[in-house]
């Protein structure tokens, strides 16, 4: 996958950033689910693309960007999957995902702690990295940054998957595509309502457009409007939103 050009530079020594990036580049995503990717994607591809999406939001969704951009935002995106180094990625389509998730997340947390302690020699940076990672994984309903970073993570995955994992050419039956569209909608709705409650009105409108862009990616990759439109309408029906713990 061609690497995106981003403006972000991690606030860590260059040798540590290189080690981190090389480690992410050695881990493939989409390997343990029911569908494999027609074009390989590494953790580094995913992280860089997620940062790129965030940076592009300054132009595309400026009201949303204004409320969620901070020194923590890109840094959190940069480290959010570091715990998966070593082959701990768990695809949402793997059988028994819900049963396996808690144990995998526990192992990822331990793995991040070990990596951070071993390679991050600066006590201040080490503490900040751990705090950002914990904040991401706790994802308080009122934490705009953590909910936004989770949403960016899911939107990147849905858009990539729509093109290379579960495009129409790969899911040939209407039932399979309907199931996938429903799954994508549910992924987004884990974070959209909480974020919506914590934004001003103009940013709320940007948020719904941003989330909707992920569902539109399904249509752009062969799904019919009929297969997707019901989920797009539900996404925008904010009267059904409730704020709750999601992670």
Secondary structure, DSSP 8 states (H G I E B T S, - for coil): ----------SS-HHHHHHHHHHHHT-BSSSSSSS--SS--BHHHHHHHHHHHHHHHHHHSHHHHHHH-SHHHHHHHHHTTGGGTTT----TTSTTHHHHHHHHHHHHHHHHHHHHHHH---HHHHHHHHHHHHHHHH--TT-HHHHHHHHHHHHHHHHHHHHHTS-TTT--SHHHHHHHHHHHHHHHHTTHHHHHHTS-HHHHHHHHHHHHHHHHHHHHTT--HHHHHHHHHHHH-GGG-------
